[in-house]
């Protein structure tokens, strides 16, 4: 068994949470999300981000609007919906519980 497979699954599980958190702060363009995720060492490619954003939109968690760009075609900017805010709160509670549980286990020595 390879650790890399588990590492990939761990990152995938956190991506949705991180993306919703980024969008909850302000209306944001997809490439800006990718930049922030890469800066945090959560490497992501367009082929992963856009399908995830579409799933979040179809679930009613995010919405988008087109904004004209001075340097090219219009850009799609994402924002979080009220349903998305409630969902993000639930995920944040789950994250806190998981963080506490995992740190409890990792802090014990044999």
C-alpha positions in Angstrom: 0.0 0.0 0.0 1.3 3.4 -0.9 1.1 6.4 1.4 0.6 8.7 -1.6 -2.9 7.2 -2.3 -4.0 8.0 1.3 -2.4 11.4 1.1 -4.4 12.2 -2.1 -7.7 11.1 -0.5 -7.0 13.2 2.5 -6.3 16.3 0.4 -9.5 15.7 -1.7 -11.6 15.5 1.4 -10.4 18.9 2.5 -10.5 20.7 -0.8 -14.3 21.3 -0.7 -14.0 22.7 2.8 -11.1 25.0 1.8 -12.8 26.2 -1.4 -16.0 27.0 0.5 -14.0 28.9 3.1 -12.2 30.9 0.4 -15.5 31.8 -1.3 -17.1 32.7 2.0 -14.7 35.6 2.5 -15.5 37.4 -0.8 -16.6 37.0 -4.3 -13.7 35.3 -6.0 -12.4 34.3 -9.5 -11.4 30.6 -10.0 -7.8 31.3 -10.8 -7.5 33.4 -7.6 -8.8 30.3 -5.7 -6.2 28.1 -7.4 -3.5 30.6 -6.4 -4.4 30.6 -2.8 -4.7 26.8 -2.6 -1.3 26.5 -4.3 0.2 29.0 -1.8 -1.1 26.8 1.0 0.6 23.8 -0.7 -2.8 22.3 -1.7 -1.9 21.7 -5.3 -4.9 21.7 -7.6 -5.4 21.8 -11.3 -8.3 23.2 -13.4 -9.5 19.7 -14.1 -10.2 19.2 -10.4 -11.4 22.7 -9.5 -14.0 23.4 -12.1 -15.9 20.1 -11.7 -15.9 20.7 -7.9 -17.2 24.2 -8.4 -20.0 22.9 -10.6 -20.9 20.3 -8.0 -21.1 23.0 -5.3 -23.2 25.2 -7.6 -25.6 22.4 -8.4 -25.9 21.6 -4.7 -26.9 25.3 -4.2 -23.9 26.0 -2.0 -22.3 28.6 -4.4 -23.5 30.8 -7.1 -21.6 32.8 -9.8 -22.0 35.9 -11.9 -20.2 37.0 -15.0 -18.1 40.2 -14.7 -16.7 42.0 -17.8 -12.9 42.0 -17.9 -10.8 44.8 -19.3 -8.1 42.4 -20.4 -10.2 39.7 -22.1 -13.4 37.8 -22.0 -15.8 38.1 -19.1 -14.9 36.2 -15.9 -17.0 34.0 -13.7 -16.9 35.1 -10.0 -18.1 32.8 -7.3 -19.9 33.6 -4.1 -21.3 31.5 -1.3 -25.1 31.2 -0.8 -27.0 31.1 2.5 -27.3 27.3 2.2 -23.5 27.3 1.5 -22.8 29.3 4.7 -24.9 26.9 6.8 -23.1 23.9 5.1 -19.7 25.6 5.8 -20.6 26.0 9.5 -21.3 22.3 9.7 -18.0 21.4 8.0 -16.2 23.8 10.4 -17.7 22.0 13.4 -16.7 18.6 11.9 -13.2 19.9 11.3 -12.8 21.1 14.8 -14.0 17.8 16.2 -11.7 15.8 13.9 -8.7 18.1 14.6 -9.3 17.6 18.4 -9.7 13.8 18.0 -6.6 13.3 15.8 -4.4 15.5 18.0 -5.6 13.6 21.1 -4.4 10.3 19.5 -1.2 11.8 18.1 -0.2 13.4 21.4 -0.1 10.1 23.2 3.2 8.3 23.4 3.7 4.6 23.9 
